[in-house]
């Protein structure tokens, strides 16, 4: 049985895991990212192969709540279903923090995926990714990569608009229509075996 790995993320007050060591890549703390940061590369917390799926996991302590008003959520949902990008962008521009929050996470997901695939396919050398993990990644390349955002201080009904916004923003990137996005509270992520411990949300 493979050794189990945990990844502590102090900024979001969460411990990710457990993950099998032979399916885990600590991308944020890797030499690969430190070298690439000369080019201002952002990355997710970690990359995991689990159940033959490629997971790119990012953790945040909080998420903007400005879109939590029922009418705004309804309008966003209507625009997303209709593919009305222009009106969506106009609405989201009126919401403080959300555009930069969403674009920052999208950038982390996309750049991390590009780096991981470049290493796995031999287009980039790596000092940290084991050959066995590269092979695992190549073997699941035909499957949808899954972008997982875990928000510690959040409620289930708050994360829906963030997931919708991420999905819409990712449409702007080429070749991302095969990517799956999941936004979870810490409680939800724990129930799925992605989180070991977390700091509970204060009771208001």
C-alpha positions in Angstrom: 0.0 0.0 0.0 1.4 3.4 -1.0 2.4 5.9 1.8 -0.3 8.5 2.5 0.6 12.2 2.0 -1.0 15.2 3.6 -0.6 18.8 2.4 -1.0 21.6 5.0 -2.2 24.9 3.6 -1.8 27.4 6.4 -3.3 30.3 4.5 -6.7 28.7 4.2 -6.5 26.8 7.5 -6.8 23.4 5.9 -5.0 20.1 5.6 -5.5 18.4 2.2 -5.4 14.6 1.9 -4.8 11.8 2.4 -3.4 11.1 -1.0 -1.2 8.2 -2.2 2.4 9.3 -2.4 2.8 7.8 -5.9 -0.1 9.8 -7.1 0.8 13.2 -5.5 2.7 16.2 -6.9 3.4 19.1 -4.5 3.5 21.5 -7.4 3.3 24.7 -5.4 6.5 23.9 -3.5 8.3 22.1 -6.3 11.5 23.2 -7.9 9.7 23.2 -11.2 7.4 26.0 -10.1 10.3 27.9 -8.3 12.3 27.9 -11.5 9.2 28.9 -13.6 8.3 31.7 -11.2 11.0 33.7 -12.9 8.3 33.9 -15.5 5.7 34.8 -12.8 4.0 31.4 -12.9 1.2 30.9 -10.5 0.1 27.4 -9.4 -2.4 25.4 -7.5 -1.6 23.8 -4.2 -1.1 20.2 -5.5 -1.8 17.8 -8.3 -3.3 14.4 -7.5 -4.0 11.2 -9.5 -7.0 9.5 -7.8 -9.3 6.9 -9.2 -7.7 7.4 -12.6 -8.6 11.1 -12.6 -6.2 14.1 -12.7 -7.1 16.6 -10.0 -5.7 20.0 -9.7 -6.5 21.3 -6.2 -6.6 24.9 -5.0 -7.6 26.0 -1.5 -8.9 29.4 -0.5 -10.0 30.6 3.0 -12.9 32.8 1.7 -14.8 33.7 -1.4 -16.5 37.0 -2.3 -20.1 37.1 -1.1 -21.2 40.0 -3.2 -23.0 37.7 -5.7 -24.9 35.9 -3.0 -28.0 38.0 -3.3 -30.7 35.9 -4.8 -31.5 38.1 -7.8 -27.9 38.4 -8.9 -27.5 34.6 -8.7 -30.6 34.2 -10.8 -29.4 36.6 -13.4 -26.0 35.0 -13.6 -27.5 31.6 -14.0 -29.7 32.9 -16.8 -26.8 34.5 -18.6 -24.6 31.4 -18.3 -27.4 29.1 -19.6 -27.9 31.5 -22.5 -24.2 31.9 -23.1 -24.6 35.7 -22.8 -21.0 36.6 -22.2 -21.4 40.3 -22.8 -24.1 40.9 -20.2 -22.4 38.5 -17.8 -19.2 40.6 -17.9 -21.1 43.8 -17.4 -22.8 42.4 -14.3 -19.7 40.9 -12.9 -17.7 44.2 -13.4 -20.1 45.8 -10.9 -19.2 43.2 -8.3 -16.1 44.1 -6.3 -13.3 41.5 -6.1 -15.0 38.8 -8.1 -13.3 39.4 -11.5 -9.8 39.3 -10.0 -10.7 36.4 -7.7 -12.0 34.3 -10.5 -9.3 35.3 -13.0 -6.5 34.5 -10.5 -7.9 31.0 -9.9 -8.4 30.4 -13.6 -4.8 31.4 -14.2 -3.5 29.0 -11.5 -5.5 26.1 -12.9 -4.5 26.7 -16.6 -0.8 27.3 -15.9 -0.6 24.4 -13.5 -2.2 22.1 -16.1 0.1 23.3 -18.8 3.2 22.7 -16.6 2.1 19.2 -15.5 1.3 18.1 -19.1 4.5 19.5 -20.4 6.5 17.5 -17.8 4.5 14.3 -18.3 4.8 14.5 -22.1 8.6 15.1 -21.9 8.5 18.6 -23.3 9.9 20.0 -20.1 12.4 18.6 -17.6 11.4 18.1 -14.0 13.5 17.8 -10.9 10.5 16.8 -8.6 8.0 14.8 -10.6 8.8 11.1 -10.3 8.8 9.1 -13.6 6.0 6.8 -12.2 3.8 9.8 -11.7 4.5 11.1 -15.2 3.4 7.8 -16.6 0.2 7.9 -14.5 -0.6 11.4 -15.9 0.0 10.3 -19.5 -2.3 7.4 -18.9 -5.2 9.6 -17.8 -4.7 12.4 -20.4 -7.7 11.1 -22.3 -9.9 11.8 -19.3 -11.2 15.2 -18.2 -8.8 17.0 -15.9 -10.7 18.2 -12.8 -10.1 21.6 -11.3 -11.1 21.5 -7.6 -11.4 24.7 -5.6 -12.0 24.2 -1.8 -13.2 27.2 0.1 -12.8 26.8 3.9 -14.9 29.7 5.2 -18.0 29.2 3.0 -21.4 27.7 3.0 -22.8 25.4 0.3 -25.1 28.0 -1.2 -22.3 30.5 -1.5 -20.0 28.4 -3.8 -22.5 28.0 -6.7 -21.8 31.5 -8.2 -18.0 30.9 -8.0 -18.3 27.6 -9.9 -20.5 29.3 -12.5 -18.1 32.2 -12.9 -15.1 29.8 -13.2 -16.9 27.8 -15.9 -17.7 30.9 -17.9 -14.3 32.4 -17.5 -12.6 29.2 -18.6 -14.5 29.3 -21.9 -12.2 32.2 -23.0 -9.3 29.8 -23.0 -8.8 27.5 -26.0 -9.1 23.7 -25.5 -10.6 24.0 -22.0 -14.1 22.7 -22.9 -13.0 19.3 -21.7 -12.2 20.5 -18.2 -14.5 19.8 -15.2 -14.7 22.4 -12.4 -15.8 21.6 -8.9 -16.1 24.1 -6.1 -16.6 22.7 -2.6 -16.8 23.8 1.0 -14.3 22.3 3.3 -17.1 20.0 4.7 -18.0 18.8 1.3 -14.3 18.2 0.4 -13.8 16.3 3.6 -16.7 14.0 2.8 -15.1 13.3 -0.6 -11.8 12.4 1.0 -9.9 15.5 -0.2 -9.6 17.2 3.1 -8.3 15.8 6.4 -8.8 18.7 8.8 -9.9 22.3 8.6 -10.8 25.3 10.8 -14.6 25.4 11.0 -16.4 28.5 9.9 -17.2 30.8 12.8 -20.9 30.7 13.8 -22.4 34.1 13.1 
